[in-house]
């Protein structure tokens, strides 16, 4: 793949990122580079700081120390909304949906806001055929029925709808927080098989937090392993899987045999 | 179900249209009053049902509308609806923008308490500044003219109110289904996600508050023209709670629930007040609603109709 080659263009780089929650150092001096067009996964045990790191990149949390450059811009001081406008979009681990709105409206809102149309008072939402069509297309590729309220969807489709909303914002960098958590083993493949081609075709850079090493190996080119707020090691999935130290962190014991 | 909704809506409109031919004067007075309160209840529900904010201070906008009429008449001699209505919409929207700047930073109980506090504050101001406002005696208000024509209390005023009610209900329906309307519902459902979409949550709350306040101000104009008396109590929490109760009674989960609530509230109040402790029924009704009918009267009717339809279609399926 050569995804980690030095000739690759860096889309985001973070240096010495730190985030405290009281006494807890959730992220404790992380350096990372994300290359344009790659799919990077972050693995690590619970409490390693994976979600916090994603939120630091998206602006959901502000960094206490360090620097984040996104396409050459210093985005550290920027708010969530400013970063969303630049194209950094976060998709939630526990689907964060507009429960009483239809799936169509969930996606449509993202599009309307992207187009700056949410302060229109005197026209029915249905009166924006282009927005409607785009929303329907997005739901189509994500395989989510458009009419049912978000609250009525089964869990796998809720995860997909969450990703669809994020995707509707036209991300340059998509941050997916455990896209398959809480989904049954059989469904995991379905969810990933739906999301990954869309990411590849749209040439989006993606960072995925994932527990399941099988998914990591199958769908991503590069992995970083986190432990206690720090990056332990990074590399190709094969290299990571072969690393005895990683095995110990992820599985709690060294590989047998 | 949709067809049934449409049929009942048309039937209700016809009934409102021909009402004065069948009903005695006092019933028409109550119906006029109920339609005015319906405008206020719809506005409160724009906040409660659609934006997720419970206001205990909408009396302040009723008061703002009423005193716009009273004070304009007293100090400028202007006494016609075509000036007073836009004026009151502007004053109550301005008041809502000012109060909203403080209140919409908060949600839940903090929002409710702040709106309540602003209402009481205005009550105190209008009650104390006797020279300016007539104090606790209030100000007597004659029926304003409409383009030089003085509306007669009763049937003529009823149709005027009915017309304005329909315009307001239609406008609020359009707003609730507009991109802005969807955005406030998104803010209600998931404030954090709305922020992640790039929506500035507070701005939507503030705009919803201003729109809601403006419509309630209009209701204030119509109310004071009906009762003929602007009193500082209009600003108070008792007015605000009454409107919230109409919304809950009718059902805050459907657009027209608050209208049903206002009509039921006004007529029940008028029948029960002379008989017994009205507050007893009010309290009992709130308990029953919260425990057994969280969707309010309209929500209950809809649930019942849906079950009846299902039963009919399932028995039809058995026969065939």
Interface residues (C-beta under 8 A of the other chain):
Chain A: X58 X60 X80 X81 X84 X85 X89 X90 X92 X96 X97 X98 X99 X100 X101 X105 X108 X109 X110 X112 X113 X114 X117 X118 X119 X120 X121 X122 X123 X124 X125 X128 X165 X169
Chain B: X171 X174 X175 X177 X178 X179 X180 X181 X182 X183 X185 X186 X188 X189 X190 X192 X193 X194 X195 X196 X197 X198 X199 X200 X204 X207 X211
